[in-house]
Amino acid sequence: MKMKKLTSTASGLKGTIQIPGDKSISHRSVMFGSMAEGKTTVENFLPGDDCLSTISCFSKLGVKIEQDGSNVTVYGNGLKGLRESSEVLDVGNSGTTARLMMGILSGLPIHSVLIGDESIAKRPMKRVTAPLRNMGSRIQGNQDGNFTPISIQGGGLSGLDYVSPVASAQVKSAILLAGLQAEGVTTVSEPFKSRDHTERMLRAFGVEVKEEEECKVSVVGGQKLVSDLHIVVPGDISSAAFFLVAGAIVPGSRITLRRVGLNPTRTGVLEVLKNMGASLSYSNVVEDGPEPYADITVESSELKGVEIGGDIIPRLIDEVPIIALMATQAEGTTVIKDAEELKVKETNRIDTVVNELKKLGADIEATEDGMIIKGKTKLHGGTLDSYGDHRIGMMGAIASLIAEGETVLQNDGAINVSYPSFFEHMESLRRG
């Protein structure tokens, strides 16, 4: 078992780093470029394991894709140019690849089989396969299509008016991508607005996407994606969150993170940082183009506990693990609620976050839909496990910066899924 030994830092974190490209936008740039007619070039693509799984899948579907580190070129032949693969399509650990591809493949008159790793095999897919079946896709899989492997015989879809019980960008995107290939109009309504990267990027590729209300979006079938695009992928705010919190909780710190994405459907973590008292400032703000971004500077701060719930949760669901760590260093009680979605991530993140932080001495308890954290607590070293979940691994690594003694992080390789240069960046900030 791979493990990393980590120690606290005495002198604070200082310096400037470039956050790797946004994972959600990197996935979509390759997917939509593959579906489009024309060439798409992508700058600051995230070459993490998840996004490389997306490249691998579309390469097997006959798309020519060239990758040089964080630069990618996709030569799209349109949706009709995607051809049946003689191999299974392996999504690795990527739930985004799995669920969005189900939507794309459901509209194609080909047969495809999706598989993934051990973690993906435990993640529920019926939230996507059920509405796609209602559109006419012939989907089979373990436990009636709830788990991989998933077999899809696509084509012959009809539009759907779908009311989603959860606010999920993956569910919404899968249905809209199927809807582009369906007869008629496809509409998705959500209880809260989820991430809108799909809607923004579809428009960049020439697709008309209608938002009748804030939480209701629709597309008309038969539209083509056309590309002569150069996409600049901003830094992933979910990755930036770990160093934003590190800068706030490690005494004597001042960190600048360059070109971080500021999509309003993703900035919940910035609101929480501000509400808890973190010192944040913005510079070099860019707002033209489909995705806004800016440089963010954070300094060590005196933090206070808050209540986090309701419609902000979909805008920070991936950041809850690092927010929980931040709450251990805030005066008073922090309550995180309405976050049941955490149970169906790479791990059950409610239980995993609570169990791992308890090992370091945190005063934290799980609830049915979140957790309660009491601070301010002095943390000590211990042996942590990522359980193959990149965000749990990064949470543990940041915790080691303030934990007394040595912290051992098992399965640290999981971090490569979204942030291959994470430990390199952490060390550069320690050196100042």
C-alpha positions as CSV (number, residue, x, y, z in Angstrom):
1,M,0.0,0.0,0.0
2,K,1.4,3.4,-1.0
3,M,1.7,5.9,1.8
4,K,3.2,9.4,2.4
5,K,4.7,10.7,5.7
6,L,3.8,14.3,6.4
7,T,4.6,16.9,9.1
8,S,3.3,20.2,10.2
9,T,4.8,23.5,9.0
10,A,6.2,26.1,11.5
11,S,6.6,29.1,9.3
12,G,3.4,29.4,7.3
13,L,2.6,28.9,3.6
14,K,3.8,31.6,1.2
15,G,4.0,31.9,-2.6
16,T,2.0,31.8,-5.8
17,I,0.8,28.7,-7.6
18,Q,-1.2,28.0,-10.8
19,I,-4.1,25.7,-10.0
20,P,-4.6,22.9,-12.5
21,G,-7.4,23.1,-15.0
22,D,-11.0,22.7,-13.9
23,K,-11.9,19.0,-14.0
24,S,-15.5,19.5,-15.0
25,I,-14.6,21.9,-17.9
26,S,-11.7,19.7,-19.0
27,H,-14.0,16.7,-19.3
28,R,-16.6,18.7,-21.3
29,S,-14.0,20.3,-23.7
30,V,-13.0,16.8,-24.9
31,M,-16.5,15.4,-24.9
32,F,-18.1,18.4,-26.8
33,G,-15.1,18.7,-29.1
34,S,-15.5,15.1,-30.0
35,M,-19.2,15.5,-30.7
36,A,-18.6,18.7,-32.8
37,E,-17.8,19.2,-36.4
38,G,-14.4,20.9,-36.6
39,K,-11.2,21.3,-34.5
40,T,-11.1,22.2,-30.8
41,T,-7.9,23.3,-29.0
42,V,-7.8,23.2,-25.2
43,E,-5.3,25.1,-23.0
44,N,-4.7,24.2,-19.4
45,F,-6.5,20.9,-19.7
46,L,-6.3,18.8,-16.5
47,P,-4.1,15.8,-17.3
48,G,-5.4,13.9,-14.2
49,D,-6.5,10.3,-14.3
50,D,-10.3,11.1,-14.6
51,C,-9.9,13.4,-17.6
52,L,-7.5,11.0,-19.3
53,S,-10.3,8.4,-19.0
54,T,-12.5,10.7,-21.0
55,I,-9.8,11.0,-23.7
56,S,-9.4,7.2,-23.8
57,C,-13.1,6.6,-24.2
58,F,-13.5,9.0,-27.1
59,S,-10.4,7.8,-28.8
60,K,-12.0,4.3,-28.8
61,L,-15.1,5.8,-30.4
62,G,-12.9,6.9,-33.4
63,V,-12.0,10.5,-32.5
64,K,-8.5,11.8,-33.2
65,I,-7.2,13.5,-30.0
66,E,-3.7,14.8,-29.5
67,Q,-2.4,15.5,-26.0
68,D,0.8,17.3,-25.0
69,G,0.6,17.7,-21.2
70,S,-2.1,20.4,-20.5
71,N,-2.6,21.1,-24.3
72,V,-5.1,19.1,-26.1
73,T,-6.4,19.1,-29.7
74,V,-9.6,17.4,-30.7
75,Y,-10.5,16.7,-34.3
76,G,-14.3,16.3,-34.2
77,N,-16.3,14.6,-37.0
78,G,-19.7,15.4,-35.5
79,L,-22.0,13.0,-33.6
80,K,-22.5,10.9,-36.7
81,G,-18.7,10.4,-36.8
82,L,-18.6,8.6,-33.5
83,R,-18.4,4.9,-34.2
84,E,-18.9,1.7,-32.3
85,S,-15.9,0.6,-30.3
86,S,-14.7,-3.0,-30.4
87,E,-13.5,-2.6,-26.8
88,V,-15.3,-1.7,-23.6
89,L,-15.2,1.9,-22.6
90,D,-13.3,2.2,-19.3
91,V,-14.2,5.3,-17.3
92,G,-11.7,4.5,-14.5
93,N,-12.7,6.4,-11.3
94,S,-14.6,9.1,-13.2
95,G,-18.3,9.5,-12.4
96,T,-18.5,12.5,-14.7
97,T,-17.2,10.4,-17.6
98,A,-19.6,7.5,-16.8
99,R,-22.8,9.6,-16.5
100,L,-22.3,12.1,-19.3
101,M,-21.2,9.4,-21.7
102,M,-24.4,7.5,-20.9
103,G,-26.3,10.5,-22.2
104,I,-24.2,10.8,-25.4
105,L,-24.2,7.1,-26.1
106,S,-27.9,6.8,-25.6
107,G,-28.5,8.9,-28.7
108,L,-26.1,7.0,-31.0
109,P,-27.2,4.0,-33.1
110,I,-24.4,1.8,-31.7
111,H,-23.9,-0.6,-28.9
112,S,-21.5,0.3,-26.1
113,V,-20.4,-1.1,-22.8
114,L,-19.2,1.1,-19.9
115,I,-17.0,-0.2,-17.1
116,G,-15.0,1.5,-14.3
117,D,-12.9,0.7,-11.3
118,E,-14.0,-0.8,-8.0
119,S,-15.2,2.6,-6.7
120,I,-17.3,3.3,-9.8
121,A,-18.9,-0.2,-9.5
122,K,-20.4,0.9,-6.2
123,R,-21.7,4.3,-7.3
124,P,-25.4,4.5,-8.2
125,M,-26.2,5.1,-11.9
126,K,-30.0,4.7,-11.9
127,R,-30.5,8.4,-11.4
128,V,-29.2,8.7,-15.0
129,T,-30.2,5.4,-16.5
130,A,-33.9,5.7,-15.4
131,P,-34.6,8.9,-17.3
132,L,-32.5,7.8,-20.3
133,R,-34.7,4.7,-20.5
134,N,-37.7,6.9,-20.4
135,M,-36.3,8.6,-23.5
136,G,-36.0,5.3,-25.3
137,S,-32.5,4.2,-24.6
138,R,-32.0,0.4,-24.1
139,I,-29.8,0.2,-21.0
140,Q,-28.9,-2.8,-19.0
141,G,-26.5,-3.2,-16.1
142,N,-26.0,-4.7,-12.6
143,Q,-29.1,-4.4,-10.4
144,D,-31.4,-3.3,-13.2
145,G,-29.0,-0.7,-14.6
146,N,-28.0,0.8,-11.2
147,F,-24.3,-0.2,-11.3
148,T,-21.6,-0.8,-13.9
149,P,-20.9,-2.6,-16.1
150,I,-23.6,-0.8,-18.2
151,S,-24.6,-1.9,-21.7
152,I,-26.2,0.8,-23.9
153,Q,-28.0,0.3,-27.3
154,G,-28.7,3.8,-28.3
155,G,-30.8,5.6,-30.9
156,G,-34.5,6.4,-31.4
157,L,-34.9,8.8,-28.5
158,S,-37.8,11.0,-27.7
159,G,-37.7,14.3,-25.8
160,L,-38.4,14.2,-22.1
161,D,-39.7,16.7,-19.5
162,Y,-37.8,15.5,-16.4
163,V,-38.2,16.7,-12.9
164,S,-35.0,15.7,-11.1
165,P,-35.3,14.8,-7.4
166,V,-31.7,16.0,-6.9
167,A,-29.7,19.0,-8.0
168,S,-27.0,17.2,-10.0
169,A,-25.0,18.6,-12.9
170,Q,-24.2,15.0,-14.0
171,V,-27.9,14.0,-14.2
172,K,-28.8,17.2,-15.9
173,S,-26.0,17.0,-18.4
174,A,-26.6,13.4,-19.3
175,I,-30.3,14.1,-20.1
176,L,-29.5,17.3,-22.1
177,L,-26.8,15.5,-24.1
178,A,-29.3,12.7,-24.9
179,G,-31.9,15.4,-25.7
180,L,-29.7,16.9,-28.4
181,Q,-30.1,13.6,-30.3
182,A,-33.9,13.1,-29.5
183,E,-37.1,14.0,-31.3
184,G,-38.6,17.2,-29.8
185,V,-37.8,19.2,-26.7
186,T,-36.0,17.9,-23.6
187,T,-36.3,19.8,-20.3
188,V,-34.7,19.2,-17.0
189,S,-36.0,20.9,-13.8
190,E,-34.0,20.8,-10.5
191,P,-34.8,21.6,-6.9
192,F,-31.8,23.9,-6.9
193,K,-29.6,25.1,-9.7
194,S,-26.6,22.8,-10.2
195,R,-23.3,23.6,-12.0
196,D,-24.0,25.0,-15.4
197,H,-20.7,24.2,-17.2
198,T,-22.6,22.1,-19.8
199,E,-25.0,24.9,-20.7
200,R,-22.2,27.4,-21.0
201,M,-20.1,25.2,-23.2
202,L,-22.9,24.0,-25.4
203,R,-23.6,27.6,-26.3
204,A,-20.0,28.1,-27.1
205,F,-20.3,25.2,-29.6
206,G,-23.4,26.9,-31.2
207,V,-26.2,25.0,-29.4
208,E,-29.3,27.0,-28.3
209,V,-29.9,26.2,-24.6
210,K,-33.0,27.8,-23.1
211,E,-33.3,28.6,-19.4
212,E,-36.9,29.3,-18.8
213,E,-36.4,29.6,-15.0
214,E,-33.3,29.5,-12.8
215,C,-33.6,25.8,-12.2
216,K,-35.2,24.8,-15.5
217,V,-33.2,24.2,-18.7
218,S,-34.2,22.8,-22.1
219,V,-32.7,21.9,-25.6
220,V,-34.3,21.1,-28.9
221,G,-33.2,17.9,-30.5
222,G,-31.3,17.7,-33.8
223,Q,-28.9,20.6,-33.2
224,K,-25.3,20.3,-34.3
225,L,-22.2,21.2,-32.4
226,V,-19.7,23.2,-34.5
227,S,-16.2,24.1,-33.5
228,D,-13.3,26.3,-34.4
229,L,-12.7,27.0,-30.7
230,H,-9.8,27.6,-28.5
231,I,-10.9,26.8,-24.9
232,V,-8.9,28.2,-22.0
233,V,-9.7,26.0,-18.9
234,P,-9.6,28.1,-15.7
235,G,-8.1,26.7,-12.5
236,D,-10.4,24.2,-10.8
237,I,-12.0,25.9,-7.8
238,S,-12.6,22.5,-6.1
239,S,-8.8,22.0,-6.2
240,A,-8.1,25.6,-5.2
241,A,-10.3,25.1,-2.1
242,F,-7.7,23.0,-0.4
243,F,-5.0,25.7,-0.6
244,L,-7.5,28.5,0.1
245,V,-8.4,26.7,3.4
246,A,-4.7,25.9,4.0
247,G,-3.9,29.6,3.7
248,A,-6.7,30.5,6.1
249,I,-5.8,27.9,8.9
250,V,-2.0,27.8,8.8
251,P,-0.7,30.7,10.9
252,G,1.6,33.2,9.1
253,S,0.3,32.3,5.6
254,R,-0.2,34.3,2.5
255,I,-1.0,32.4,-0.8
256,T,-2.0,33.6,-4.2
257,L,-3.7,31.1,-6.5
258,R,-3.7,32.1,-10.2
259,R,-6.5,32.0,-12.7
260,V,-9.1,30.3,-10.5
261,G,-12.6,29.7,-12.1
262,L,-15.4,31.8,-10.6
263,N,-18.4,30.2,-12.2
264,P,-21.3,31.4,-9.9
265,T,-22.6,27.8,-9.6
266,R,-19.3,26.7,-8.1
267,T,-18.3,29.6,-5.7
268,G,-20.2,28.4,-2.6
269,V,-16.8,27.6,-0.9
270,L,-15.8,31.3,-1.4
271,E,-19.0,32.4,0.3
272,V,-18.4,30.0,3.2
273,L,-14.7,31.2,3.6
274,K,-15.9,34.8,3.7
275,N,-18.7,34.1,6.2
276,M,-16.3,32.2,8.4
277,G,-14.0,35.3,8.4
278,A,-11.3,34.3,6.0
279,S,-9.2,37.1,4.4
280,L,-9.7,36.9,0.6
281,S,-8.8,39.3,-2.2
282,Y,-9.2,39.2,-6.0
283,S,-7.1,40.5,-8.8
284,N,-6.7,40.1,-12.6
285,V,-10.4,39.3,-13.0
286,V,-11.5,38.1,-16.4
287,E,-15.2,38.0,-17.2
288,D,-15.4,37.7,-21.0
289,G,-15.8,34.2,-22.4
290,P,-17.9,31.4,-21.1
291,E,-16.1,30.9,-17.8
292,P,-15.0,33.8,-15.5
293,Y,-11.8,33.6,-13.5
294,A,-9.4,35.6,-11.3
295,D,-6.3,35.4,-9.1
296,I,-7.3,34.9,-5.4
297,T,-5.1,35.8,-2.4
298,V,-5.8,34.3,1.0
299,E,-4.1,35.1,4.3
300,S,-4.2,33.3,7.7
301,S,-7.4,34.4,9.5
302,E,-9.4,34.1,12.7
303,L,-12.4,31.9,11.8
304,K,-15.8,31.4,13.3
305,G,-18.3,28.6,13.0
306,V,-21.4,28.9,10.7
307,E,-24.4,27.0,9.5
308,I,-24.1,25.7,5.9
309,G,-27.2,24.3,4.1
310,G,-29.9,24.8,1.6
311,D,-29.3,26.0,-1.9
312,I,-25.6,26.7,-1.4
313,I,-24.9,22.9,-1.0
314,P,-24.9,22.0,-4.7
315,R,-22.4,24.9,-5.2
316,L,-19.9,23.4,-2.8
317,I,-20.6,19.7,-2.5
318,D,-17.1,18.7,-3.5
319,E,-15.6,21.1,-1.1
320,V,-17.4,19.8,2.1
321,P,-14.4,17.6,3.2
322,I,-12.0,20.6,3.3
323,I,-14.7,22.9,4.8
324,A,-15.1,20.4,7.6
325,L,-11.3,20.6,8.3
326,M,-11.5,24.4,8.3
327,A,-14.4,24.2,10.8
328,T,-12.1,22.3,13.3
329,Q,-10.0,25.6,13.4
330,A,-13.0,27.9,13.8
331,E,-14.3,29.2,17.1
332,G,-17.7,27.8,17.8
333,T,-19.9,25.2,16.1
334,T,-20.3,24.6,12.4
335,V,-23.3,22.7,11.1
336,I,-23.3,21.2,7.6
337,K,-26.8,20.0,6.5
338,D,-28.8,19.1,3.4
339,A,-25.7,17.3,2.0
340,E,-27.0,13.7,1.6
341,E,-25.4,13.7,-1.9
342,L,-22.0,13.2,-0.1
343,K,-23.1,9.6,0.6
344,V,-22.8,8.6,-3.1
345,K,-19.4,10.2,-4.0
346,E,-16.2,8.2,-4.4
347,T,-16.8,7.2,-0.8
348,N,-19.6,8.0,1.7
349,R,-17.9,11.3,2.4
350,I,-20.0,12.0,5.5
351,D,-18.7,9.0,7.3
352,T,-15.2,9.1,5.8
353,V,-14.6,12.8,6.7
354,V,-15.9,12.3,10.2
355,N,-13.8,9.1,10.8
356,E,-10.6,10.5,9.4
357,L,-10.8,13.8,11.2
358,K,-11.6,12.1,14.5
359,K,-8.3,10.2,14.1
360,L,-6.6,13.6,14.4
361,G,-8.5,14.6,17.5
362,A,-11.3,16.7,15.8
363,D,-14.6,17.1,17.7
364,I,-16.9,16.1,14.8
365,E,-20.1,14.0,14.6
366,A,-22.0,12.7,11.6
367,T,-25.7,13.4,11.0
368,E,-28.1,11.9,8.5
369,D,-27.5,14.7,6.0
370,G,-24.1,16.2,7.1
371,M,-22.0,16.8,10.2
372,I,-21.5,19.0,13.3
373,I,-18.0,20.3,14.0
374,K,-17.0,22.0,17.2
375,G,-13.9,24.1,17.3
376,K,-11.3,25.4,17.8
377,T,-9.5,22.1,18.2
378,K,-5.8,21.4,18.3
379,L,-5.1,18.4,16.0
380,H,-2.4,15.8,16.4
381,G,-0.8,13.4,13.9
382,G,-2.2,10.0,13.0
383,T,-2.6,7.4,10.2
384,L,-5.1,8.5,7.6
385,D,-6.5,6.7,4.5
386,S,-7.8,8.3,1.4
387,Y,-9.9,5.2,0.7
388,G,-9.2,5.9,-3.0
389,D,-11.0,9.2,-2.8
390,H,-8.9,12.1,-4.0
391,R,-10.7,14.8,-2.0
392,I,-10.3,12.8,1.3
393,G,-6.6,12.4,0.5
394,M,-6.1,16.1,-0.1
395,M,-8.1,16.9,3.1
396,G,-5.7,14.7,5.1
397,A,-2.6,16.2,3.5
398,I,-3.8,19.8,4.4
399,A,-4.7,18.6,7.9
400,S,-1.1,17.4,8.4
401,L,0.1,21.0,8.0
402,I,-1.4,21.9,11.4
403,A,-1.4,18.6,13.2
404,E,1.3,18.1,15.9
405,G,3.6,15.3,15.1
406,E,3.7,13.0,12.0
407,T,0.7,12.2,9.8
408,V,0.8,9.2,7.6
409,L,-1.5,9.3,4.5
410,Q,-2.2,5.9,3.0
411,N,-3.3,5.5,-0.6
412,D,-2.0,9.0,-1.4
413,G,-1.9,8.2,-5.1
414,A,-5.7,8.8,-5.3
415,I,-4.9,12.5,-5.5
416,N,-3.7,12.1,-9.0
417,V,-7.3,11.8,-10.2
418,S,-7.7,15.6,-10.0
419,Y,-4.5,17.2,-8.9
420,P,-1.3,15.4,-10.0
421,S,1.0,18.3,-8.9
422,F,-0.7,18.6,-5.4
423,F,2.3,17.6,-3.3
424,E,4.7,19.6,-5.4
425,H,2.6,22.7,-4.9
426,M,2.2,22.0,-1.2
427,E,6.0,21.7,-0.8
428,S,6.7,24.9,-2.8
429,L,4.3,26.9,-0.5
430,R,6.0,25.4,2.6
431,R,9.4,26.6,1.3
432,G,7.9,30.0,0.6
